């Protein structure tokens, strides 16, 4: 959603149901912050919320990184929103 022009903001919902181990929750949050920081100039004044729905243990960091990049880039496509 667009915000009041403060720049891009990121919200993270990474619950224990989806990732019982703290190390997995922290890994997802760290990767989400990195991707958000890299795309911050393109996101302009958007509020983005990322919610973890499935365990990240099956995937390595590269897969999670690529998936999050793809999801955030979808927000930038014309006609979205």
C-alpha positions in Angstrom: 0.0 0.0 0.0 1.2 3.6 -0.6 2.2 5.4 2.5 2.5 9.1 3.4 5.7 9.6 1.5 8.1 8.5 4.2 9.9 6.1 1.9 9.5 2.3 1.7 8.7 0.4 4.8 8.8 -3.3 5.5 6.7 -5.3 7.9 7.5 -8.9 8.7 5.2 -11.6 10.0 7.3 -14.7 10.7 5.5 -16.9 13.2 6.5 -20.0 15.1 3.8 -22.1 13.4 5.5 -21.6 10.0 9.1 -21.8 11.4 9.4 -23.3 14.8 13.2 -22.7 15.0 14.4 -19.2 15.8 17.3 -19.6 13.4 14.9 -20.2 10.5 12.7 -17.2 11.5 15.8 -15.0 11.7 17.1 -16.2 8.4 13.9 -15.3 6.6 13.8 -11.8 8.3 17.4 -11.2 7.4 16.9 -12.1 3.7 13.7 -10.1 3.5 15.5 -7.0 4.9 18.3 -7.4 2.4 16.0 -7.7 -0.6 13.9 -4.8 0.6 17.0 -2.6 1.1 18.2 -3.5 -2.4 14.9 -2.5 -4.0 14.2 0.5 -1.8 14.8 3.1 -4.5 12.4 1.4 -6.8 9.7 0.9 -4.1 9.5 4.6 -3.3 6.8 5.2 -0.7 5.2 1.8 -0.4 4.4 -0.2 2.8 5.2 -3.9 2.2 4.3 -6.7 4.5 5.9 -10.1 4.1 4.2 -13.1 5.8 5.9 -16.5 6.0 3.4 -19.2 5.3 5.6 -22.3 5.0 8.8 -23.6 6.5 11.9 -22.2 4.9 14.0 -25.2 5.9 13.5 -26.9 2.5 15.1 -24.1 0.6 18.5 -22.5 0.6 19.1 -18.8 0.9 19.4 -18.3 -2.9 16.0 -19.7 -3.5 14.4 -17.6 -0.8 16.3 -14.5 -2.0 15.1 -15.0 -5.6 11.5 -15.6 -4.6 11.3 -12.5 -2.4 12.9 -10.4 -5.2 10.3 -11.7 -7.6 7.4 -10.9 -5.3 8.6 -7.4 -4.6 9.3 -6.8 -8.3 5.6 -7.8 -9.0 4.6 -4.7 -7.0 6.5 -2.5 -9.4 4.8 -3.8 -12.5 2.5 -1.2 -14.2 -1.2 -1.7 -13.5 -0.7 -3.2 -10.1 -2.0 -1.8 -6.8 
